[in-house]
Amino acid sequence: MTSKWNYCPLTSTEQEAESRLAQRYSGTPPISELLAERGISTVQEAERFFHPSLKDLHDPFMMSGMDRAVNRLNRAMGGKEKIMVYGDYDVDGTTAVALVYKYLRNYYSNIEYYIPTRTEDGYGISRATIDMAAENGVTLFIILDCGIKATDEVAYARTLGIDFIICDHHVADEVLPPAAAILNPKLEDSTYPCPHLSGCGVGYKLMQAFAISNSLPMGDLEGMLDLVAVSIAADIVPMVGENRILTYFGLKRLNSNPNIGLRAIIRTCGLSGKEITISDVIFKIGPRINASGRMQSGKEAVDLLVSRDSADAFARAKEIDGYNQDRKELDKQITEEANTILEERDVSHSRKKSIVIYNKNWHKGIIGIVASRLTELYYKPTVVLTHANGLATGSSRSVQGFDVYSAVESTRDLLENFGGHTYAVGLSLKEENIPEFTRRFEEYVNANIRTDQLTPLLDIDAYLTFSEITPEFLTLLRKFNPFGPGNTKPIFCTRRVTDFGTSKLVGKLGEHIKLEVVDDTSGKVFNGIAFNSAEYFDHIHSGKPFDICYTIEENKRKGSQSVQFLVKAISIS
């Protein structure tokens, strides 16, 4: 699908900020513009942005419920109660459980962890798990990355003498569970300055508060920021404020001294000796951790992440890598099947602004990925459903700017349960309700989505000439890392570039272009890759000028560094 190009000029306020910043960054004009776009208007703010500090993390006790949470945890440990650390089976949940369990086991032994399975336990907390915990003497759950909607389950646990500390970041209902404490920066009455923490991030804040309350050194906890960084990147939460600080130092840890389990994953996926970036976490590390919960049990991922033995960790990482290979094959198969179904539907379906698709034989652990693939391909809010535990169970994904949570919530009377956030929601419903759900979901989307939200929009951050891509510019551009929502990797546009004479088609089918291009402002030749762009090759090879939109990528290995463009779009006259 072709993307629209959209240059977003600065507002008058941003222009004023840019002029102030330009005095400091006069040698690198685009940098001041990029800072202004991010709401950074003073040199002091720019310095804090370029040089994150752990001292700028918020006081954890600013989060509503933190006093109650820490008091209940301290009381449990003082009374030698049995504690269960419990979390979701995805990357965010497993890293959260690993962090809280690893940190607390340094000070307390009567503690264990549990991750539910997708197929048997389902999402969140279940009565069966509560019964199992009660039989084993558990009196306190620390539940991470889920639980905010478990009102009935938490009430049931109280009748058995079990308390809950809920650490979640998903949207809550009006009625909250009767927990001992709830930590969720998205609660309506929350005043916490960073509302978009990951589930692992909320767990980190609980451990930070626990350390403060017991006068413990922060060094051990800060050494676990690699887990927080993985959760933030994989869960795609906004990379701003506190999240950016946590990720910045977490990436440093990943690149210097990652925990034994993460080091084993890094080795398994071929990242040893390379500088690990957010992209590596999203596309290599995260999917392997996720594959455990998708294909087998998320507990295996936690077993790896809390491992104390390198040989054991590497063996576990190899096994999980095998799950990931299986996941890729299933992902490809189911996506192809879904595409076939959609292509065979009549014309009226192509006019719809949403997709709802159901196949009872699809693997439950893969449908979230398939929903993402279909959303990228058709650029419509998408729900993919399969059959599990007697219900149609599925995942939804959204396009930029559209709140799919509200769309799903509008059908809540048809649902057995649902939960999530703006761009991703999990849900289950009775099979007979699927036709009515499909009708009403489409009705809501049709009434609320804007036409421009149904076409990918490529926002250009700045126009560059090749003469402006200097070593000083690249040095400052690196400091915009880590990238993510709210601080996306800048997209640049250079007009009227030409082939240096050496561009060529690459790929098994010659579907990609390996570019070597110049512009008329300097003698610099830049390399780039334009995926699935073979249709432009004849024009490029003829020597005629064209425009490119791209991000600047750096490949770092020990002792070497190279720069190339990742081309996002090509425009020819």
N, C-alpha and C positions, 0 to 999 in steps of 0.2 A: 504494500500500500504506500502511495506517495505521501510524503510529509509536506505540510505547508511550512514555508520559511516565515519567521516572524521576528523582526528586529524590535526589541523593546527599548526605546529611547528613555533616557533618564527623565524623571519628573523634575519640576523646578527645585524641589527640596533636595533631591539627589544630586542635581547639578551644582547646587551650592556646596554640598558635602564634597563633591568631586573636586571643586576648585580649591577647597581647603586642603584636601589630601594631595592634590597635584603639586603643591609647594614642596611636600616631603618626597614625593615619588615622581619628580619632574622628568627623570630620565626614562620612565616607564609609563607612558600615558595610559595604556589600557588598564593598568593595575588600579589606579585611583577610581576608574569607572567601575571596575568589578567590586571594589570595596563599597562604593556608594550604593550599588545595587543590593548589597547585603545589609544595608542600614547602618554602615560604619561611617561616621561623619567626622571623627576627630583622629588625630595622630595617636592619642592615647588608646582609643578603641582599636585602632589598627594594630598597635603594638601588642595589645592583649590577644587579638585575633591571631596574629602571627606567632605569638609566643605563649601558648596556653599554659596555665599553672594549676596544679592541684589545690592551691590555696583559694582558687576562685570557685571551688565546688560549694554548693549550698549546704547550710547546716541541716543535717537530716531531720532534726527535730522541728523544722518548719513544716514537715509533712503531717497532715492531720492523722491522728491515731498513733503516731510514733511513740509517744510516751507510754501509751497502754501496751503497745507491742513489746517494747523493751522490758517493761515491768513484768509482763506475763512470761517472757522468755527467761528473765533472771530468776523469777520465782520457780519456774520449772527446773532450771538447772540447780538452784539451791536446794530444791526438794527431791533431787535425783529422779524426776519424772522421766518417762520414756518419750522421746520426741521423734516424730516422723516428718522428714522433709519430703515434700510431695510436689511434683510439677508436671507440666504438659510434656508431650512426647516430641515436640519440635525443637529446633536449635535453641530458641529463646528459653523454653522450659528446661531443657536438659542442662544448658550452661548455668541457669539459675540454681538448679538443684545442686549441681557440682560445686558451685561457688559457696553456697550457704553450708552445705555439708562439710566441704573441705575446711572451711574456716572454723566452724564450730567444733569439729573433731579435735582441733588443737587444744581445746579447753574442756571437752566434755565427751564421755565415752558412751553414754546411754542414748545413742542416736542412730537412726537408720534412714534410708531413703527408698522411695518407691516411685516408679513411673508407670502410669497405666498403659495398656496396649490399645491400639485403635480397634482391633477386631473384637476383643473380649470385654474390655472395660469401657471403651468409648472415651469421649472427651470429658475432662473435668473429674470431679469427685463423685463416686458412686456409693450407694449404701453397702454394697458388697465389700468395698474396700474399707469402709468405716467399721463394718462388723469384723473384718479380718484384723484391723488395727486394735480394736477393743479386746479381741481374744488374746492379742499379744501384749496387752498392757499399755498401749499408747494412750497418753492423756493430752498430748498437744500436737497438732498438725501445724507445720509452717508450709503453707500452700503457695506455689509460685506460678505465675503466668496463667492462672485460671482461678476459678472459685468465686468470682464476683457475682455470679448468678446462681450459686449453689445454696439458695435460701432454705429449701426444704431439707437438703442433706445436712447442712450445718445445724439446723434445728434438731434433726434426728440425732446427730452426734452429741449434742448437749445432753440429751436424755441418757446417754451412756457415760457421761462424765468426761467427754472429750471437748477440748477447746480448739479454736482455729485462730491463727494469725494469717490473714489473707494478704498476699502481695501480688497485686494484679495491675494491669494497665489497659484492660478492655472496658468498653462502655458498660455502665451499670444500669440496672433497672431502678425504678423508683423505690422499691422495697429492697433493702440491703440484707444480706445474711446476718444472723445474730451471732457474729464472731466476737472473740475477745478483743480483736483489733483488726481494722481494715486499712491497708496502705494502698492507695490508688490515686495518683495525681490527676486522674481524669474525673474524679467525683465532682458533682456539680458545685459543691461548696468548697472545693479545694482552692487554696491560694498558693500552692507550691509553685515556685517560679519556673520549673521545667515540667510542663504537663505531659511531655511525650517520652518519658523514660521507657526503656524496654522492660519486660518482666524481670530479666536478670538485673537491670539497673535498679529496680525497686528493691530487689533482694540485696543488692550492694548497699543501698542506703540503710536498710535495716541492720546489716552487719556493721556499717559505719557508726550508727547510733549505739549499737551494742558495745562496740569498742570504746566509744567516748564514755558511756555510762560506767564502764568497768576500768577506765584509765589504762586501756591496752594500747600498745604501740600500733601505728597505722601501717607500718612497713609490710607485715604479712598480708594484710588486706589489699594494699596497693599492688602487691605482687600477683594478685589474681585479676587484674584489670584486663588481661588478655581474654579471659572468658567474657567479660562485659563487652569488649570491643567486638567479639565474634557475634554476640547476641544483637547488638545495635545494628551491625552491618547486615546480618541475615534477616532481621525482622523489618528492615528498611524503615526505621523510625527517623524523624527529622535530625539531621546532623548539625544541630545548632546548640548554643549555650552549653549546659552541663553535658549533654550527650557528646558534643564535639570534644570537650576536655577529656572525658572518660575514654573515648575512642582514640584520641591522640596518644595518650599514655599507654592504652592497651595495645596499640600497634607497635609502640616502642618495645613493649614486653614481648610481643610475638616475634619481633625481629632480633631480640637480644637473648632472652632467656625464657622461652615459653614453657608452660607446664608440660609435664612428661607426656600426657595424652595428646595435647596439641602438637608437640614436637613430633610425635609418631605420625600424626595425620599429615603434617608438613612434609615429612620424609616420604610418605606413601604417595602423595600427589605431586611429587617432583618439584617442590618449592625450596628445597634445601639449597642454601647458597644464594638465593635471590632475595631482593627486598620485597617483603610481603605487603601488598596493598589491600585497600577495601575491595577492589575487584577480585583479588585472589580469595578473600574470605567469602564473598558472595557466590562465586562460581566454582570454587574448588573445596575450601574447607567446610563451609556451611552445608552444601549438599551431601557431603559424606556423613556428617553428624545427623542430618535429617534422614538419610537413607536407613539408618538403624530403626528409627521409629516408624518409617513408612513400610519397610519390608519385614522387619522382625519385631524388636522391642527397643523402645527408647532407653530402657534401663542399661542396655549394652553400651550406649553412648556415654552414659554417666559412669559406668564401670571403667571405661577408657579414660575419661576426663579426671577421675579421682585416683587413677593408678599411681602407685609409688615405685613401680619397677619398669625400666625402659624396655626390657625384652618382652615382658607381658603386654605393655602398651603397644608395641609394634605389632605383635601377633593379633591383638584386638583391632588395631587400625587396618591391618590387611584384610581381616574378616569383614569389617565395615566397608572397606573399599569394594569388596565383592558384592555386597548389598547394593552399593551405588551403581555398579555395572548392570546388575539386574534391574534396578530402578530405571536406568536409561533406556533399556530395551523395552520395558513395559510402557514407559512414558511415550516413546516413539510409536509403539503399536497402538495404544489407546488414542493418541492424538490423530493418527491416520484414520482410525475407525470413526472418530468423532467428525473429522473433516468429510469423510464419505457420506455420513448421515446428513450433514448440513448441506452438502452439494446436491443430494437427492431430494431435498425438500422442495416444495413448489415455490413459485416466484414470490408469493405473498410473504413467505418467511424471510426472504432477503430484504424486504422492505421494513421489517421490524427493527426496532432500535435496541433489542436485547436478545440474548440467546439463553435458552434453558434446554438442556439435553440430558437424557436419562438412559442408562444401560445397566441393568441389574448385575451384569457379569464383570463389570470393570472393578479393578483393584482399588479398595478404599484409600490406600495410602498414596495413590498417584493422582487422584482426581483434582487436587488443588493445583498441581503442576499443569495438568491438562487445561484447567480453567484459565491459568495464566497464559498458556500457549494460544488458546483460542481468542482470548482478549487481545493479545498482541496482533494476531493475524486478522481478525475481523474488526477490531477496535470498537467493541460494544460491551457493555456490562454483561457478564456471563456467569451462569450457574451450571455446574456439572454435577450430576447425581448418579449414585449407584445404590445397591441394596446391601444393608448390613443390619444385623440384629433386629430383623423384622420391620425395618423402616427404610424409606428412601433417604439417604444421607449424602450430603454434598458440600461443595465449597463454591463460593462466588468470588469473582475478582472484578475490578472496575477500571475505568479509563480515567485519565487525569482530570481532576476537578469534579468528578461525580461521586456522590456519597451513596455507595451501594448498601451500607448498613441501614440507612433510612428506607431504601427500597425494599429490603428484606423485612425490616420491622413493620412495614405497612401491611404485610401479610401474616402477622404473628398469630392471628386466630386460626390459621391453617397449619401452624408449625408445632412440633413437639418441643423443640428447643432451638436456640440459635445464639450466636455470640460472635463478637469480632470488633472491627473498627471500620473506618471510612472506606478503605480500599479492599478489604478481605473479610468475608464472613463465612462461618461454618453453620450448617443448618441441618435439621432432620424433620421429616414429615411423613405422614401415611401415604402409601403409594397412590391411593385413590384421590388424594388431594393435589397430585401433580398437575393435572390439566387446569384446575382453578388457580393454582399458584402461578403457573406459566402465564395465564391470562392477566392476572392482577399485577404480576411483576412487570410485564410488558406495559400495562396501562400506566403504572407509576413512572417507569423510565420514560415513556413517550411524553408524559405530561411535564416532566421535570428536567430532562436533559436538554442542553442547548445543541444546536446543529453543529457548532464548531467543536464541541466536545467529542464528536463522532469521527473526527479526522485528526491523526497525530499532528501535533504542532511542534515544530523545531524552533525553539527560541534561541536567537543569536545574541550572545552577550556583548560582542564587540567585533568591529571590522579591523583586520590587521593587514599590514603589508609584511612581506618576509624580512624587510630590513628592520622591523620592530621586534622580531624574535631574536633578541640578544641574550647573552649569558646572564645579564642582570635581570632581564624579564623572566627567564626560566627559573632563576633562583627564587624570585618572589612568587612566581606561580606555584612552585612546589609548596610554599608555605600556606596555600589555601587548603591543602590536605588536612584532615581526611574529608573526602567528598561524600555527599549523600543528599537526601531531600532537604531543601532549605539552604544547602550549600553545594549545589550540583557542580559537576566538572564543567568549566566554562566551554561554550561552543563558540568558535571563532569563524569568521568568514573572510576569505581572501578572494578578491575579484580579479578576473582576467589573468589567470595563471595559464601556463602552457606546458606541454610535454617537453621534457628535456631530451627526448628522443629515445628513452630507454624504458618507458612504461610498457607493461606486458600483461597479458591475461594469465591468471594462475588458478589453481583449484582443479579438482578431478575433471570437471566439465568446462573449465575455462570460464567460470561464472564470476570470478573476482578480478579486480584490477590492482596490480602492484604499480603504484604511481611513483614517478620521479619527475617533479615539477619545479618550475621557476616562475617568478613574476618579474615585472619590469623595474622593481625598485632596488634590486641588489643582484649580485651574482650567485646567491645562495640556492642550492638545490636541496629540496626536502623530499624525503621518502614518505609514502603513505600507503594505506591499504583501503580499498573501497569494496566492501563485500556486496555481492549480488548486483553488480553495476555494469556487467558486460555490455549492456545496450548502449553505453556511452563511449565504448572503446574506439570505434571508428572515428568519431568526432575528435577525441583526444589525440589519437594517433596521427590525424591529419595535420596537427600543429595549430589548429584553431584555438583561440582562448576560451576558457570556461571558468565558472565560479565554483568554489568548493566551501562547504561547511565542515568543520572538523574539530575534534579535540586533540590536544597535544599529549602524547603518551611517551613515557620514558621507561626504557628497559634497563634495569640496573642489575649488574652482576658484579661480583667482587673484582675490582680492577678495571671495569669498563662501564660505559654508559652511552646509550644512543637515544635519539629523539626521532619519533615518526608521528605522522598524522593518522588518526583513525577517522576516515571520512564518513560523515553522517549523511551528506547529500551532495549531489552534483547538479549544476544548472547550466544548460547550454543555450546560446542565443538562437 
